[in-house]
Amino acid sequence: MVNATGVLLHTNLGRAPLAAEARAAVAAVAEGYSTLEFDPSEGGRGRRQDHVRFLAQDLFGCEEALAVNNNASAVLLALAALARGREVLVSRGELVAIGGSFQIPEILEASGARLREVGTTNRTTIEDYRRALGPDVALILSVHPSNYEIRGYVRRPSGAELSALAREARVPWVHDQGTGCVVPLDEFGVEEEATVAQCLAAGADLVSFSCDKLFSGPQAGLLVGRRELVARAAVHPVARAVRPDKLALAALGATLRAWKTGAWRAFPIYRAAAAPLAELEERGRRLLGPLPADGGLAAELQPSLAAFGGGTSPEKLFPSRAIALRSAVRSADALAALLREASVPVVGRVERGRVLLDLRSVLPEEDADVASALAAAARAAGPA
């Protein structure tokens, strides 16, 4: 399948494609037995977390790390292990809902913790947190907005303020960073996206995030931070229920190693994000070349806007180029369906009565599949 939506981390399309190193690691583990919980040096039982925990410690500069099957699991596990039966302080502006059943109030309820809302939707101060503190408060939870932005008359505490208050109150500060951002994204037009390491440096005791978003790995979650807190989560009964399998661990380990060696620029989503506009325009012209000028499919290259998406950077868009298609005999929805029915499905987006194939999310090696789908659509559209 070709993602021509312009959304690099499209949740419905599986988010981040795996890097070559991760694909090779998964294939190697899938072919037979592995050292999932076996220590070959000792010839006895090993620990599955050792495949990734040391790599994560090294990459993020944290005391300890725990891999689970997604970020929702990491948040749920942290709350169950550290706050069951007690209160958790959360800003009203961070009570997020991210598709499906991931809603912060429901996750808190499922963990056995009790939600204590502080502040207001658009303005929460450190004094709001301070007034809510009491003997029944187990921790402070802050949450990355992920899929929305609040603008205008807005205020939220800094990481330094939350860290200082947590130390004063002697409770942990847990931050759901969510996106798995490892390096600053300013060069792609996404500014002020805090990295995991920056969150830890700001004083967060635990940081959780998804591994299939900006981290660009498999579906998994990581919980990183203070050794004592991660250890409490690791021995909680929920930890076994949400542990990753051998394929996810293989891909996660390979992705961690690739980040450490600086190979992340070759990851599919970062190759796509970094492609120059001139390159996208050239590829677009090549794809338009074989289409008949007098056919029933009108096609042109036009400016577009792409996004990382996937609950990472709402409304932070960067320039792209898209092939805009219109049929004289078919609706835009019908034309989009034709492209999805190609031998290699091509998924675009419909805007203002046209189908847009955004080249920002199409890798160069997929151009042949796009060309084939366009030729088939042109034949189906018929003469003008």
KEPAGU-931358 format. One record per residue (C-alpha): residue number from 0; residue in one letter; x, y, z. Coordinates in pm, whole numbers. Layout:
{i=NUM, aa=a, u=X, v=Y, w=Z}
...
This chain:
{i=0, aa=m, u=0, v=0, w=0}
{i=1, aa=v, u=115, v=352, w=-83}
{i=2, aa=n, u=39, v=633, w=162}
{i=3, aa=a, u=-30, v=942, w=-53}
{i=4, aa=t, u=-229, v=1127, w=213}
{i=5, aa=g, u=54, v=1361, w=313}
{i=6, aa=v, u=27, v=1240, w=672}
{i=7, aa=l, u=356, v=1065, w=748}
{i=8, aa=l, u=235, v=892, w=1066}
{i=9, aa=h, u=-116, v=795, w=959}
{i=10, aa=t, u=-268, v=594, w=1244}
{i=11, aa=n, u=-514, v=418, w=1013}
{i=12, aa=l, u=-227, v=311, w=786}
{i=13, aa=g, u=-4, v=171, w=1061}
{i=14, aa=r, u=193, v=483, w=1158}
{i=15, aa=a, u=571, v=465, w=1104}
{i=16, aa=p, u=709, v=219, w=848}
{i=17, aa=l, u=998, v=30, w=1002}
{i=18, aa=a, u=1358, v=115, w=920}
{i=19, aa=a, u=1562, v=-137, w=719}
{i=20, aa=e, u=1752, v=-241, w=1032}
{i=21, aa=a, u=1427, v=-312, w=1218}
{i=22, aa=r, u=1278, v=-511, w=928}
{i=23, aa=a, u=1592, v=-726, w=913}
{i=24, aa=a, u=1584, v=-785, w=1288}
{i=25, aa=v, u=1219, v=-894, w=1278}
{i=26, aa=a, u=1285, v=-1132, w=988}
{i=27, aa=a, u=1582, v=-1288, w=1168}
{i=28, aa=v, u=1384, v=-1349, w=1488}
{i=29, aa=a, u=1075, v=-1470, w=1301}
{i=30, aa=e, u=1269, v=-1743, w=1119}
{i=31, aa=g, u=1325, v=-1958, w=1426}
{i=32, aa=y, u=1401, v=-1961, w=1793}
{i=33, aa=s, u=1558, v=-1664, w=1968}
{i=34, aa=t, u=1721, v=-1561, w=2294}
{i=35, aa=l, u=1397, v=-1393, w=2410}
{i=36, aa=e, u=1442, v=-1506, w=2772}
{i=37, aa=f, u=1765, v=-1702, w=2744}
{i=38, aa=d, u=2116, v=-1595, w=2849}
{i=39, aa=p, u=2356, v=-1777, w=2612}
{i=40, aa=s, u=2662, v=-1683, w=2816}
{i=41, aa=e, u=2524, v=-1853, w=3127}
{i=42, aa=g, u=2314, v=-2115, w=2952}
{i=43, aa=g, u=2016, v=-2030, w=3170}
{i=44, aa=r, u=1712, v=-1807, w=3194}
{i=45, aa=g, u=1749, v=-1448, w=3079}
{i=46, aa=r, u=1525, v=-1140, w=3089}
{i=47, aa=r, u=1338, v=-1018, w=2782}
{i=48, aa=q, u=1371, v=-654, w=2884}
{i=49, aa=d, u=1750, v=-678, w=2859}
{i=50, aa=h, u=1716, v=-673, w=2478}
{i=51, aa=v, u=1617, v=-305, w=2497}
{i=52, aa=r, u=1664, v=-160, w=2846}
{i=53, aa=f, u=2039, v=-96, w=2824}
{i=54, aa=l, u=2000, v=56, w=2478}
{i=55, aa=a, u=1723, v=287, w=2603}
{i=56, aa=q, u=1928, v=388, w=2907}
{i=57, aa=d, u=2214, v=483, w=2679}
{i=58, aa=l, u=2003, v=673, w=2423}
{i=59, aa=f, u=1788, v=872, w=2666}
{i=60, aa=g, u=2031, v=904, w=2956}
{i=61, aa=c, u=1781, v=753, w=3200}
{i=62, aa=e, u=1837, v=532, w=3503}
{i=63, aa=e, u=1601, v=257, w=3387}
{i=64, aa=a, u=1362, v=166, w=3105}
{i=65, aa=l, u=1071, v=-73, w=3058}
{i=66, aa=a, u=916, v=-174, w=2726}
{i=67, aa=v, u=543, v=-247, w=2697}
{i=68, aa=n, u=308, v=-296, w=2405}
{i=69, aa=n, u=203, v=69, w=2356}
{i=70, aa=n, u=200, v=407, w=2527}
{i=71, aa=a, u=-149, v=361, w=2672}
{i=72, aa=s, u=-14, v=52, w=2848}
{i=73, aa=a, u=282, v=251, w=2982}
{i=74, aa=v, u=52, v=516, w=3131}
{i=75, aa=l, u=-189, v=256, w=3270}
{i=76, aa=l, u=94, v=55, w=3424}
{i=77, aa=a, u=259, v=359, w=3584}
{i=78, aa=l, u=-70, v=470, w=3739}
{i=79, aa=a, u=-160, v=120, w=3861}
{i=80, aa=a, u=183, v=67, w=4016}
{i=81, aa=l, u=224, v=410, w=4175}
{i=82, aa=a, u=-121, v=555, w=4242}
{i=83, aa=r, u=-382, v=282, w=4286}
{i=84, aa=g, u=-644, v=393, w=4539}
{i=85, aa=r, u=-500, v=745, w=4559}
{i=86, aa=e, u=-535, v=1079, w=4380}
{i=87, aa=v, u=-354, v=1191, w=4065}
{i=88, aa=l, u=-334, v=1561, w=3979}
{i=89, aa=v, u=-405, v=1642, w=3611}
{i=90, aa=s, u=-466, v=1980, w=3448}
{i=91, aa=r, u=-812, v=2019, w=3297}
{i=92, aa=g, u=-639, v=2131, w=2978}
{i=93, aa=e, u=-465, v=1792, w=2949}
{i=94, aa=l, u=-758, v=1552, w=2990}
{i=95, aa=v, u=-703, v=1427, w=2639}
{i=96, aa=a, u=-891, v=1175, w=2427}
{i=97, aa=i, u=-683, v=1015, w=2152}
{i=98, aa=g, u=-912, v=792, w=1948}
{i=99, aa=g, u=-1066, v=465, w=2057}
{i=100, aa=s, u=-1087, v=440, w=2434}
{i=101, aa=f, u=-766, v=625, w=2526}
{i=102, aa=q, u=-914, v=894, w=2745}
{i=103, aa=i, u=-714, v=1010, w=3044}
{i=104, aa=p, u=-1008, v=996, w=3290}
{i=105, aa=e, u=-1092, v=639, w=3182}
{i=106, aa=i, u=-727, v=527, w=3196}
{i=107, aa=l, u=-708, v=664, w=3550}
{i=108, aa=e, u=-1028, v=483, w=3646}
{i=109, aa=a, u=-904, v=156, w=3496}
{i=110, aa=s, u=-577, v=185, w=3689}
{i=111, aa=g, u=-757, v=220, w=4020}
{i=112, aa=a, u=-630, v=575, w=4073}
{i=113, aa=r, u=-860, v=874, w=4131}
{i=114, aa=l, u=-855, v=1181, w=3912}
{i=115, aa=r, u=-814, v=1521, w=4077}
{i=116, aa=e, u=-859, v=1798, w=3820}
{i=117, aa=v, u=-665, v=2121, w=3860}
{i=118, aa=g, u=-681, v=2457, w=3685}
{i=119, aa=t, u=-901, v=2534, w=3385}
{i=120, aa=t, u=-907, v=2426, w=3022}
{i=121, aa=n, u=-691, v=2711, w=2897}
{i=122, aa=r, u=-502, v=2827, w=3208}
{i=123, aa=t, u=-341, v=2614, w=3476}
{i=124, aa=t, u=-75, v=2755, w=3708}
{i=125, aa=i, u=166, v=2590, w=3945}
{i=126, aa=e, u=-39, v=2738, w=4230}
{i=127, aa=d, u=-341, v=2540, w=4106}
{i=128, aa=y, u=-137, v=2223, w=4155}
{i=129, aa=r, u=-8, v=2342, w=4492}
{i=130, aa=r, u=-359, v=2408, w=4627}
{i=131, aa=a, u=-469, v=2059, w=4524}
{i=132, aa=l, u=-185, v=1883, w=4708}
{i=133, aa=g, u=-274, v=1673, w=5010}
{i=134, aa=p, u=-184, v=1349, w=5187}
{i=135, aa=d, u=-391, v=1142, w=4943}
{i=136, aa=v, u=-211, v=1268, w=4630}
{i=137, aa=a, u=14, v=996, w=4483}
{i=138, aa=l, u=162, v=1177, w=4183}
{i=139, aa=i, u=138, v=1462, w=3933}
{i=140, aa=l, u=56, v=1359, w=3575}
{i=141, aa=s, u=118, v=1587, w=3277}
{i=142, aa=v, u=5, v=1489, w=2929}
{i=143, aa=h, u=121, v=1591, w=2581}
{i=144, aa=p, u=-184, v=1737, w=2396}
{i=145, aa=s, u=-102, v=1518, w=2091}
{i=146, aa=n, u=-397, v=1602, w=1868}
{i=147, aa=y, u=-506, v=1955, w=1958}
{i=148, aa=e, u=-375, v=2300, w=2046}
{i=149, aa=i, u=-515, v=2565, w=2281}
{i=150, aa=r, u=-430, v=2918, w=2171}
{i=151, aa=g, u=-479, v=3270, w=2296}
{i=152, aa=y, u=-521, v=3332, w=2668}
{i=153, aa=v, u=-324, v=3023, w=2768}
{i=154, aa=r, u=-91, v=2932, w=3051}
{i=155, aa=r, u=63, v=2610, w=3174}
{i=156, aa=p, u=345, v=2542, w=3422}
{i=157, aa=s, u=697, v=2483, w=3295}
{i=158, aa=g, u=875, v=2155, w=3351}
{i=159, aa=a, u=1101, v=2324, w=3604}
{i=160, aa=e, u=797, v=2438, w=3805}
{i=161, aa=l, u=636, v=2093, w=3803}
{i=162, aa=s, u=964, v=1928, w=3899}
{i=163, aa=a, u=1024, v=2167, w=4188}
{i=164, aa=l, u=671, v=2120, w=4321}
{i=165, aa=a, u=694, v=1742, w=4295}
{i=166, aa=r, u=1020, v=1746, w=4491}
{i=167, aa=e, u=867, v=1976, w=4751}
{i=168, aa=a, u=561, v=1753, w=4789}
{i=169, aa=r, u=769, v=1433, w=4767}
{i=170, aa=v, u=554, v=1282, w=4496}
{i=171, aa=p, u=664, v=1168, w=4147}
{i=172, aa=w, u=603, v=1377, w=3837}
{i=173, aa=v, u=500, v=1144, w=3552}
{i=174, aa=h, u=495, v=1294, w=3202}
{i=175, aa=d, u=311, v=1128, w=2913}
{i=176, aa=q, u=533, v=1262, w=2635}
{i=177, aa=g, u=346, v=1047, w=2386}
{i=178, aa=t, u=518, v=1128, w=2058}
{i=179, aa=g, u=854, v=958, w=2114}
{i=180, aa=c, u=1044, v=1260, w=1981}
{i=181, aa=v, u=1419, v=1189, w=1999}
{i=182, aa=v, u=1568, v=1489, w=1815}
{i=183, aa=p, u=1440, v=1847, w=1767}
{i=184, aa=l, u=1217, v=1879, w=1460}
{i=185, aa=d, u=1274, v=2248, w=1384}
{i=186, aa=e, u=1433, v=2168, w=1046}
{i=187, aa=f, u=1102, v=2011, w=939}
{i=188, aa=g, u=898, v=2311, w=1051}
{i=189, aa=v, u=783, v=2154, w=1377}
{i=190, aa=e, u=914, v=2379, w=1651}
{i=191, aa=e, u=910, v=2344, w=2030}
{i=192, aa=e, u=847, v=1969, w=2028}
{i=193, aa=a, u=1022, v=1854, w=2347}
{i=194, aa=t, u=1234, v=1543, w=2316}
{i=195, aa=v, u=1222, v=1255, w=2562}
{i=196, aa=a, u=1569, v=1344, w=2693}
{i=197, aa=q, u=1463, v=1707, w=2743}
{i=198, aa=c, u=1161, v=1596, w=2948}
{i=199, aa=l, u=1387, v=1388, w=3170}
{i=200, aa=a, u=1637, v=1673, w=3201}
{i=201, aa=a, u=1351, v=1904, w=3306}
{i=202, aa=g, u=1300, v=1680, w=3608}
{i=203, aa=a, u=1028, v=1433, w=3510}
{i=204, aa=d, u=1059, v=1120, w=3723}
{i=205, aa=l, u=897, v=900, w=3460}
{i=206, aa=v, u=837, v=965, w=3091}
{i=207, aa=s, u=618, v=745, w=2871}
{i=208, aa=f, u=586, v=751, w=2491}
{i=209, aa=s, u=481, v=557, w=2183}
{i=210, aa=c, u=748, v=384, w=1977}
{i=211, aa=d, u=563, v=386, w=1643}
{i=212, aa=k, u=535, v=765, w=1609}
{i=213, aa=l, u=835, v=998, w=1588}
{i=214, aa=f, u=1057, v=727, w=1738}
{i=215, aa=s, u=981, v=539, w=1412}
{i=216, aa=g, u=980, v=188, w=1553}
{i=217, aa=p, u=722, v=-91, w=1604}
{i=218, aa=q, u=400, v=-62, w=1800}
{i=219, aa=a, u=533, v=-51, w=2155}
{i=220, aa=g, u=566, v=187, w=2447}
{i=221, aa=l, u=857, v=282, w=2666}
{i=222, aa=l, u=854, v=393, w=3028}
{i=223, aa=v, u=1184, v=559, w=3119}
{i=224, aa=g, u=1313, v=742, w=3424}
{i=225, aa=r, u=1400, v=678, w=3787}
{i=226, aa=r, u=1516, v=326, w=3864}
{i=227, aa=e, u=1302, v=279, w=4174}
{i=228, aa=l, u=979, v=385, w=3999}
{i=229, aa=v, u=1041, v=176, w=3687}
{i=230, aa=a, u=1120, v=-122, w=3910}
{i=231, aa=r, u=786, v=-85, w=4088}
{i=232, aa=a, u=610, v=-84, w=3752}
{i=233, aa=a, u=810, v=-383, w=3626}
{i=234, aa=v, u=696, v=-612, w=3911}
{i=235, aa=h, u=330, v=-506, w=3897}
{i=236, aa=p, u=92, v=-778, w=3766}
{i=237, aa=v, u=-19, v=-553, w=3478}
{i=238, aa=a, u=340, v=-552, w=3347}
{i=239, aa=r, u=312, v=-912, w=3231}
{i=240, aa=a, u=-21, v=-846, w=3062}
{i=241, aa=v, u=126, v=-563, w=2853}
{i=242, aa=r, u=473, v=-697, w=2777}
{i=243, aa=p, u=589, v=-692, w=2410}
{i=244, aa=d, u=656, v=-1007, w=2209}
{i=245, aa=k, u=983, v=-1114, w=2048}
{i=246, aa=l, u=912, v=-945, w=1713}
{i=247, aa=a, u=837, v=-608, w=1871}
{i=248, aa=l, u=1146, v=-635, w=2092}
{i=249, aa=a, u=1365, v=-720, w=1794}
{i=250, aa=a, u=1239, v=-418, w=1598}
{i=251, aa=l, u=1262, v=-194, w=1904}
{i=252, aa=g, u=1620, v=-295, w=1978}
{i=253, aa=a, u=1727, v=-239, w=1618}
{i=254, aa=t, u=1559, v=103, w=1611}
{i=255, aa=l, u=1729, v=207, w=1936}
{i=256, aa=r, u=2068, v=107, w=1794}
{i=257, aa=a, u=2001, v=298, w=1472}
{i=258, aa=w, u=1914, v=613, w=1667}
{i=259, aa=k, u=2236, v=585, w=1865}
{i=260, aa=t, u=2450, v=548, w=1551}
{i=261, aa=g, u=2286, v=847, w=1383}
{i=262, aa=a, u=2114, v=639, w=1114}
{i=263, aa=w, u=1773, v=794, w=1185}
{i=264, aa=r, u=1782, v=1019, w=878}
{i=265, aa=a, u=1743, v=707, w=667}
{i=266, aa=f, u=1421, v=608, w=848}
{i=267, aa=p, u=1127, v=624, w=604}
{i=268, aa=i, u=937, v=907, w=775}
{i=269, aa=y, u=1248, v=1126, w=808}
{i=270, aa=r, u=1354, v=1060, w=448}
{i=271, aa=a, u=1008, v=1171, w=342}
{i=272, aa=a, u=1004, v=1477, w=569}
{i=273, aa=a, u=1346, v=1592, w=445}
{i=274, aa=a, u=1278, v=1554, w=70}
{i=275, aa=p, u=1338, v=1892, w=-103}
{i=276, aa=l, u=1041, v=2055, w=-277}
{i=277, aa=a, u=1236, v=2057, w=-605}
{i=278, aa=e, u=1265, v=1677, w=-583}
{i=279, aa=l, u=892, v=1639, w=-517}
{i=280, aa=e, u=814, v=1863, w=-815}
{i=281, aa=e, u=1042, v=1664, w=-1045}
{i=282, aa=r, u=886, v=1335, w=-937}
{i=283, aa=g, u=539, v=1481, w=-982}
{i=284, aa=r, u=615, v=1591, w=-1339}
{i=285, aa=r, u=751, v=1245, w=-1422}
{i=286, aa=l, u=432, v=1085, w=-1290}
{i=287, aa=l, u=212, v=1322, w=-1489}
{i=288, aa=g, u=408, v=1274, w=-1814}
{i=289, aa=p, u=250, v=948, w=-1939}
{i=290, aa=l, u=-111, v=1057, w=-1871}
{i=291, aa=p, u=-307, v=1145, w=-2189}
{i=292, aa=a, u=-379, v=1518, w=-2211}
{i=293, aa=d, u=-721, v=1459, w=-2374}
{i=294, aa=g, u=-836, v=1178, w=-2145}
{i=295, aa=g, u=-1112, v=1180, w=-1887}
{i=296, aa=l, u=-865, v=1229, w=-1603}
{i=297, aa=a, u=-751, v=1587, w=-1546}
{i=298, aa=a, u=-427, v=1600, w=-1348}
{i=299, aa=e, u=-199, v=1879, w=-1235}
{i=300, aa=l, u=78, v=1936, w=-986}
{i=301, aa=q, u=0, v=2183, w=-709}
{i=302, aa=p, u=136, v=2308, w=-373}
{i=303, aa=s, u=21, v=2114, w=-70}
{i=304, aa=l, u=76, v=2091, w=304}
{i=305, aa=a, u=191, v=1773, w=480}
{i=306, aa=a, u=212, v=1676, w=846}
{i=307, aa=f, u=378, v=1423, w=1071}
{i=308, aa=g, u=31, v=1351, w=1216}
{i=309, aa=g, u=-31, v=1041, w=1425}
{i=310, aa=g, u=-104, v=1246, w=1736}
{i=311, aa=t, u=232, v=1424, w=1731}
{i=312, aa=s, u=214, v=1785, w=1615}
{i=313, aa=p, u=-136, v=1919, w=1547}
{i=314, aa=e, u=-160, v=2198, w=1293}
{i=315, aa=k, u=218, v=2207, w=1243}
{i=316, aa=l, u=236, v=2162, w=868}
{i=317, aa=f, u=522, v=2182, w=620}
{i=318, aa=p, u=527, v=2244, w=242}
{i=319, aa=s, u=472, v=1965, w=-6}
{i=320, aa=r, u=356, v=1899, w=-360}
{i=321, aa=a, u=54, v=1695, w=-463}
{i=322, aa=i, u=-94, v=1558, w=-784}
{i=323, aa=a, u=-454, v=1683, w=-804}
{i=324, aa=l, u=-694, v=1460, w=-996}
{i=325, aa=r, u=-1042, v=1522, w=-1129}
{i=326, aa=s, u=-1255, v=1293, w=-1348}
{i=327, aa=a, u=-1517, v=1407, w=-1596}
{i=328, aa=v, u=-1729, v=1098, w=-1533}
{i=329, aa=r, u=-1655, v=996, w=-1175}
{i=330, aa=s, u=-1687, v=1171, w=-841}
{i=331, aa=a, u=-1379, v=1239, w=-634}
{i=332, aa=d, u=-1481, v=965, w=-391}
{i=333, aa=a, u=-1525, v=717, w=-677}
{i=334, aa=l, u=-1188, v=816, w=-822}
{i=335, aa=a, u=-1022, v=771, w=-482}
{i=336, aa=a, u=-1180, v=426, w=-461}
{i=337, aa=l, u=-1035, v=337, w=-803}
{i=338, aa=l, u=-686, v=423, w=-680}
{i=339, aa=r, u=-737, v=212, w=-369}
{i=340, aa=e, u=-838, v=-82, w=-590}
{i=341, aa=a, u=-510, v=-79, w=-785}
{i=342, aa=s, u=-283, v=-385, w=-770}
{i=343, aa=v, u=-83, v=-187, w=-515}
{i=344, aa=p, u=-345, v=33, w=-344}
{i=345, aa=v, u=-273, v=408, w=-342}
{i=346, aa=v, u=-449, v=598, w=-64}
{i=347, aa=g, u=-491, v=973, w=-122}
{i=348, aa=r, u=-715, v=1238, w=28}
{i=349, aa=v, u=-1021, v=1417, w=-111}
{i=350, aa=e, u=-1030, v=1797, w=-99}
{i=351, aa=r, u=-1271, v=2034, w=-276}
{i=352, aa=g, u=-1395, v=1775, w=-521}
{i=353, aa=r, u=-1049, v=1650, w=-620}
{i=354, aa=v, u=-826, v=1362, w=-520}
{i=355, aa=l, u=-485, v=1473, w=-395}
{i=356, aa=l, u=-188, v=1239, w=-404}
{i=357, aa=d, u=59, v=1411, w=-173}
{i=358, aa=l, u=413, v=1316, w=-268}
{i=359, aa=r, u=558, v=1406, w=74}
{i=360, aa=s, u=445, v=1071, w=215}
{i=361, aa=v, u=532, v=871, w=-99}
{i=362, aa=l, u=886, v=736, w=-110}
{i=363, aa=p, u=1067, v=750, w=-447}
{i=364, aa=e, u=1076, v=371, w=-473}
{i=365, aa=e, u=694, v=375, w=-464}
{i=366, aa=d, u=658, v=603, w=-768}
{i=367, aa=a, u=621, v=307, w=-1005}
{i=368, aa=d, u=321, v=183, w=-807}
{i=369, aa=v, u=167, v=532, w=-816}
{i=370, aa=a, u=225, v=550, w=-1193}
{i=371, aa=s, u=54, v=214, w=-1243}
{i=372, aa=a, u=-246, v=321, w=-1032}
{i=373, aa=l, u=-274, v=651, w=-1224}
{i=374, aa=a, u=-269, v=470, w=-1559}
{i=375, aa=a, u=-543, v=233, w=-1444}
{i=376, aa=a, u=-752, v=525, w=-1315}
{i=377, aa=a, u=-708, v=714, w=-1644}
{i=378, aa=r, u=-834, v=412, w=-1838}
{i=379, aa=a, u=-1132, v=371, w=-1607}
{i=380, aa=a, u=-1219, v=742, w=-1626}
{i=381, aa=g, u=-1268, v=710, w=-2003}
{i=382, aa=p, u=-1249, v=981, w=-2270}
{i=383, aa=a, u=-1334, v=1341, w=-2187}
